[in-house]
Amino acid sequence: QVQLVELGGGLAQVGGSLRLSCAASGFAFSSSAMSWARQTPGKGLEWVTSIDSDGSEIYYDDSVKGRFTVSRDNARNVLYLQMNSLKPEDTALYYCAKESTPSTAPATCLLRPDSCSWGQGTQVTVVS
């Protein structure tokens, strides 16, 4: 059974940093592309970033490019999202998702949500 547990959310100042992690179990993590997405009441679900199974192929939404960095530790079955230069508009519930193939493409889990498995999310709130 796929389990994804997001950790690391919380309160951050504008311009500050947070590091999210996603602990994965119940599947072959090193063979699965992974994604981060976020949800706000006003904008709905937004794709943030995707990384393929070995970390060689990475995509970012333009809104986070240059500020967020996705990485993975296949030995520990953990996905990370380092968020720097945080803005109020980064406030959201952040989800990690398992994709159905080793390769990835931008916004796969939003375009084909049934092909992905989702965690429960972790709240990030950015305040000035």
C-alpha positions in Angstrom: 0.0 0.0 0.0 1.4 3.3 -1.0 2.0 5.7 1.9 3.3 9.2 1.5 3.8 11.4 4.6 4.7 15.0 4.2 6.6 16.8 7.0 8.2 20.2 7.5 5.4 22.6 7.0 4.8 25.5 9.3 5.1 29.3 9.6 7.8 31.2 7.7 8.6 34.9 7.2 8.6 36.5 3.8 12.0 35.9 2.4 12.6 32.9 4.7 13.1 29.2 4.0 11.4 25.9 4.7 12.3 22.4 3.8 9.6 19.9 3.2 10.1 16.2 3.2 7.9 13.3 2.0 8.6 9.9 3.5 7.5 7.2 1.1 6.7 3.5 1.7 4.8 0.6 0.2 6.3 0.9 -3.3 9.5 0.9 -5.2 10.5 4.6 -4.6 13.6 4.5 -6.7 11.5 3.4 -9.7 8.9 6.1 -9.4 8.9 9.7 -10.5 7.6 12.1 -7.9 5.9 15.5 -7.8 5.0 18.3 -5.4 1.8 20.2 -5.8 0.0 22.8 -3.7 -3.5 23.8 -3.0 -5.0 27.1 -1.9 -8.7 27.9 -1.5 -8.5 30.6 -4.2 -6.4 28.9 -6.8 -7.2 25.2 -6.4 -4.5 22.6 -7.0 -1.3 23.8 -8.6 1.6 21.8 -9.8 5.0 22.9 -8.3 7.7 20.5 -9.5 8.4 17.0 -10.8 11.5 14.8 -10.6 12.1 11.5 -12.3 13.2 8.3 -10.6 16.9 9.0 -10.5 16.8 12.8 -10.2 18.2 13.5 -13.6 15.1 15.1 -15.0 13.5 17.9 -13.1 10.8 20.4 -14.0 9.5 23.5 -12.1 6.5 25.8 -12.4 7.6 29.3 -13.4 6.3 30.6 -10.1 8.9 28.7 -8.1 11.8 28.4 -10.5 15.0 29.7 -9.0 13.5 29.7 -5.5 12.5 26.0 -4.9 14.7 23.0 -5.3 13.4 19.4 -5.4 15.6 16.5 -4.6 15.3 12.9 -3.6 17.2 10.3 -1.5 16.5 6.9 -3.0 18.4 5.1 -0.3 16.1 6.6 2.4 12.9 6.7 0.3 12.5 10.5 0.9 11.5 13.3 -1.4 12.5 16.9 -0.5 11.4 20.4 -1.4 13.7 23.2 -0.3 11.8 26.4 -0.5 13.8 29.7 -0.3 12.8 33.3 -0.7 9.3 32.5 0.3 6.5 34.8 -0.7 3.0 35.2 0.8 1.6 33.6 -2.4 3.5 30.4 -1.5 1.0 29.9 1.4 -0.7 26.6 0.6 -1.2 23.0 1.6 1.7 21.1 -0.1 1.2 17.6 -1.3 3.7 15.0 -2.6 2.6 12.6 -5.2 3.9 9.3 -6.6 3.7 9.1 -10.4 3.1 5.8 -12.2 6.3 5.7 -14.3 10.0 6.4 -13.7 10.0 9.2 -16.1 8.1 12.5 -15.7 6.8 15.6 -17.4 5.5 18.9 -16.1 2.2 18.7 -14.2 1.6 14.9 -14.9 -0.4 14.4 -11.7 -2.6 17.4 -12.4 -3.3 16.3 -16.0 -3.9 12.7 -15.0 -4.7 12.7 -11.3 -5.9 9.1 -11.3 -2.4 8.0 -12.3 -0.9 9.3 -9.1 -1.0 8.6 -5.4 -1.1 11.5 -3.0 -0.1 12.2 0.5 -2.2 14.0 3.1 -0.4 17.3 2.8 1.5 19.7 5.0 0.5 23.4 5.5 2.9 26.2 4.7 2.0 29.7 5.8 4.2 32.7 4.8 3.7 35.9 6.8 5.2 39.3 6.6 
